[in-house]
Amino acid sequence: MLVPLYEAVYEHLEVGTGTRLLGLGCGSGLALLMAAARGAQVTGVDTDHARVDLARERLLPDAGGRGTHHCGETRLLYGGPADAADPTRPAYNLITAFQPIGCTAGDSDGLAPALSAAVRLAERGSAVVLAGWGPPERCATSAVLRVAGRLTERLRTGATWRPALRDDLEEVAARAGLRPDGSGRVACPFGYADLESAVRGLFSTGLFDGAVAASDQATVEKEVTEALHPHVRPDGTVWMPNVFRYLVARTP
């Protein structure tokens, strides 16, 4: 769903053969795959083993998706920025943190320390890209995410939904000692073949994990399905227009 965001950032920064990219929270690797297709050298780190395994299957198919992989200029590693350090390799010149922030309270708490650690592995003046949800009135999915907030707040457990704030990204950059150097907004509609696909896709983001822990899977699925009904089109597909924001900052 965030492909338009990745494309806009890579076009803006002219990502190509001279790019040495470190992806924080790389997830299942789609953004890295798109950068590698442009000729970039990519390294991704994530603490979610299942998602890193999927990223390895996508980017390193010849390696069988298992073990520690170094295939050409592509590396996919469990862990954080420190695990991506390699004194035998040139410093990174692009750091990305594409996991959008600004939809749950505290979802950026660990990002500034991770960025600070990653900056030490990058050249001076390297670009650092942060991503966030746009204003709630421009994000149809916000109404669905409120379901998670209501359930977790009801039982006072987990992170609660909150509207994205105008300076969310700038505040994280400032805490990491980064200098803002431009921003943009990108339309990223969420489209699904049917309600079942929409529920499965939204749950895969992890944004409803707290709600499930606070109640149960069936209850959350029922409430999410009800919240999705206004976005079902006559042909049964689900369509939710959204706007995401990105910030480009520079390392000191």
C-alpha positions as CSV (number, residue, x, y, z in Angstrom):
1,M,0.0,0.0,0.0
2,L,3.0,2.3,0.5
3,V,4.6,1.8,-2.9
4,P,3.7,5.4,-4.0
5,L,5.5,6.7,-0.9
6,Y,8.6,4.6,-1.6
7,E,8.6,5.7,-5.3
8,A,8.2,9.4,-4.4
9,V,11.1,9.3,-1.9
10,Y,13.4,7.4,-4.3
11,E,12.6,9.8,-7.1
12,H,13.2,12.8,-4.9
13,L,16.6,11.6,-3.7
14,E,17.6,10.1,-7.1
15,V,18.3,6.7,-5.6
16,G,20.5,4.6,-7.8
17,T,23.8,2.8,-8.2
18,G,25.7,5.2,-5.9
19,T,23.2,4.8,-3.0
20,R,24.2,2.8,0.0
21,L,20.9,2.4,1.9
22,L,20.2,1.3,5.5
23,G,16.6,0.5,6.1
24,L,15.4,0.6,9.7
25,G,12.4,-1.6,10.5
26,C,12.7,-3.0,6.9
27,G,9.7,-5.4,7.4
28,S,9.1,-7.7,4.5
29,G,11.5,-5.9,2.3
30,L,9.4,-4.3,-0.4
31,A,11.0,-0.9,-0.1
32,L,14.5,-2.4,-0.2
33,L,13.6,-4.5,-3.2
34,M,12.5,-1.3,-5.1
35,A,15.7,0.4,-4.1
36,A,17.8,-2.6,-5.2
37,A,16.0,-2.6,-8.5
38,R,17.3,1.0,-9.0
39,G,20.9,-0.3,-8.4
40,A,21.2,0.7,-4.8
41,Q,23.3,-1.3,-2.3
42,V,20.8,-2.2,0.5
43,T,21.0,-3.3,4.1
44,G,17.8,-3.9,6.1
45,V,17.4,-4.5,9.8
46,D,14.3,-5.5,11.7
47,T,13.5,-7.2,15.1
48,D,10.6,-9.2,13.6
49,H,12.1,-12.6,12.5
50,A,9.1,-13.6,10.4
51,R,9.2,-10.4,8.4
52,V,13.0,-10.6,7.9
53,D,12.6,-14.2,6.6
54,L,10.0,-13.0,4.1
55,A,12.4,-10.1,3.0
56,R,15.1,-12.7,2.5
57,E,12.9,-14.8,0.3
58,R,12.1,-11.7,-1.8
59,L,15.6,-10.3,-2.1
60,L,17.8,-13.4,-1.7
61,P,15.8,-16.2,-3.4
62,D,19.0,-18.1,-4.2
63,A,19.9,-18.3,-0.6
64,G,16.8,-20.2,0.3
65,G,15.5,-17.7,2.8
66,R,17.5,-19.2,5.7
67,G,20.6,-18.4,7.8
68,T,22.8,-15.3,7.5
69,H,22.8,-13.9,4.0
70,H,25.2,-11.7,2.2
71,C,24.4,-11.8,-1.5
72,G,26.2,-9.2,-3.5
73,E,25.4,-5.8,-2.0
74,T,22.2,-6.9,-0.2
75,R,22.1,-7.7,3.5
76,L,19.1,-8.5,5.7
77,L,19.7,-8.8,9.4
78,Y,17.8,-9.4,12.6
79,G,18.2,-6.6,15.1
80,G,18.9,-2.9,15.0
81,P,21.3,-0.4,13.6
82,A,24.3,-1.7,15.5
83,D,23.9,-5.0,13.8
84,A,24.4,-3.3,10.4
85,A,27.8,-1.9,11.3
86,D,30.6,-3.3,9.1
87,P,34.0,-1.5,9.1
88,T,35.0,-3.2,5.9
89,R,32.2,-1.6,4.0
90,P,31.7,2.1,2.9
91,A,29.5,4.2,5.2
92,Y,25.8,4.5,4.3
93,N,24.6,7.6,2.5
94,L,20.8,7.0,2.9
95,I,18.8,5.9,6.0
96,T,15.1,5.1,5.7
97,A,12.5,4.6,8.4
98,F,9.4,3.9,6.4
99,Q,7.2,2.5,9.1
100,P,4.7,5.3,9.4
101,I,4.4,7.0,12.8
102,G,1.7,9.3,14.2
103,C,-1.3,7.0,14.5
104,T,-0.8,5.5,18.0
105,A,0.5,7.2,21.2
106,G,4.2,6.5,21.7
107,D,4.7,4.8,18.3
108,S,7.8,7.0,17.8
109,D,9.4,6.5,21.2
110,G,12.1,4.1,20.0
111,L,12.7,5.7,16.7
112,A,15.0,8.6,17.8
113,P,17.5,6.3,19.6
114,A,17.5,4.0,16.6
115,L,18.2,6.9,14.3
116,S,20.9,8.3,16.5
117,A,22.6,4.9,16.4
118,A,22.2,4.6,12.6
119,V,23.6,8.1,12.0
120,R,27.0,6.9,13.4
121,L,27.1,4.5,10.4
122,A,26.4,7.2,7.8
123,E,28.4,9.8,6.0
124,R,28.1,13.4,7.1
125,G,25.2,15.1,5.3
126,S,23.5,11.8,4.4
127,A,19.7,11.8,3.9
128,V,17.5,10.3,6.5
129,V,13.9,9.7,5.6
130,L,11.0,9.5,8.1
131,A,7.4,8.6,7.2
132,G,4.1,9.4,9.0
133,W,0.4,9.3,8.6
134,G,-1.2,12.4,7.2
135,P,-4.0,14.4,8.8
136,P,-7.0,12.2,9.9
137,E,-9.3,14.1,7.5
138,R,-7.1,13.0,4.6
139,C,-6.8,9.4,5.8
140,A,-9.9,7.2,5.5
141,T,-8.1,4.4,7.3
142,S,-7.9,6.6,10.5
143,A,-11.6,5.8,11.3
144,V,-10.8,2.0,11.2
145,L,-7.7,2.5,13.3
146,R,-9.8,4.1,16.0
147,V,-11.3,0.7,16.6
148,A,-7.9,-0.4,18.1
149,G,-7.7,2.7,20.2
150,R,-11.2,2.3,21.6
151,L,-10.6,-1.3,22.6
152,T,-7.2,-0.8,24.2
153,E,-8.3,2.4,26.0
154,R,-11.4,0.6,27.3
155,L,-9.1,-1.9,29.2
156,R,-6.2,0.6,29.7
157,T,-3.7,-1.6,27.9
158,G,-1.5,-1.2,24.9
159,A,-1.0,1.9,22.7
160,T,-4.1,4.0,21.9
161,W,-4.9,5.6,18.6
162,R,-4.3,9.3,18.3
163,P,-4.6,11.7,15.4
164,A,-1.3,12.5,13.5
165,L,0.2,15.8,14.5
166,R,1.7,18.3,12.1
167,D,5.2,18.2,13.6
168,D,5.5,14.5,14.5
169,L,8.3,13.8,12.1
170,E,10.2,17.1,12.8
171,E,10.1,16.3,16.5
172,V,11.6,12.9,16.0
173,A,14.3,14.3,13.7
174,A,15.2,17.0,16.3
175,R,15.5,14.4,19.1
176,A,17.9,12.4,16.9
177,G,20.0,15.6,16.1
178,L,19.0,15.7,12.5
179,R,18.5,18.8,10.3
180,P,15.2,18.9,8.3
181,D,15.8,19.3,4.5
182,G,12.4,19.1,2.8
183,S,9.2,17.1,3.0
184,G,6.3,15.9,0.9
185,R,2.9,14.3,0.9
186,V,1.9,11.3,-1.1
187,A,-1.5,9.7,-1.8
188,C,-1.4,6.0,-0.7
189,P,-4.9,4.5,-1.1
190,F,-5.5,1.2,0.6
191,G,-7.4,-1.1,-1.7
192,Y,-8.6,-4.7,-1.1
193,A,-10.5,-7.3,-3.1
194,D,-13.1,-7.8,-0.4
195,L,-13.8,-7.3,3.3
196,E,-12.0,-10.5,4.3
197,S,-8.9,-9.3,2.5
198,A,-9.1,-5.9,4.1
199,V,-9.3,-7.3,7.6
200,R,-6.4,-9.7,7.0
201,G,-4.3,-6.9,5.4
202,L,-5.0,-4.4,8.2
203,F,-4.2,-7.0,10.9
204,S,-0.9,-7.8,9.2
205,T,0.3,-4.2,10.0
206,G,0.5,-5.1,13.7
207,L,-1.6,-2.0,14.6
208,F,-4.3,-4.2,16.1
209,D,-2.1,-6.4,18.2
210,G,-2.8,-4.4,21.3
211,A,-6.6,-4.5,20.7
212,V,-6.5,-8.3,20.3
213,A,-4.5,-8.7,23.5
214,A,-7.0,-6.5,25.3
215,S,-10.1,-8.4,24.1
216,D,-9.9,-11.3,21.6
217,Q,-9.4,-11.8,17.9
218,A,-13.1,-12.4,17.0
219,T,-14.2,-9.2,18.7
220,V,-11.6,-7.0,17.0
221,E,-12.3,-8.6,13.6
222,K,-16.0,-7.9,14.1
223,E,-15.5,-4.2,15.0
224,V,-13.0,-3.7,12.2
225,T,-15.4,-5.2,9.7
226,E,-18.1,-2.9,10.8
227,A,-15.8,0.1,10.6
228,L,-14.9,-0.9,7.0
229,H,-18.5,-1.0,5.7
230,P,-18.6,2.7,4.7
231,H,-15.6,2.0,2.4
232,V,-17.0,-1.0,0.5
233,R,-17.8,-0.2,-3.1
234,P,-20.7,-1.6,-5.1
235,D,-18.5,-4.3,-6.6
236,G,-17.5,-5.5,-3.1
237,T,-14.0,-4.1,-3.1
238,V,-12.7,-2.0,-0.3
239,W,-11.2,1.4,-1.0
240,M,-9.8,3.9,1.5
241,P,-8.0,7.0,0.2
242,N,-5.1,8.1,2.4
243,V,-2.3,10.7,2.4
244,F,1.1,10.0,4.0
245,R,3.9,12.4,4.7
246,Y,7.6,12.0,4.5
247,L,10.4,14.2,5.9
248,V,14.0,14.3,4.5
249,A,16.5,15.2,7.1
250,R,20.3,15.3,7.0
251,T,22.9,13.8,9.3
252,P,25.2,16.3,11.1
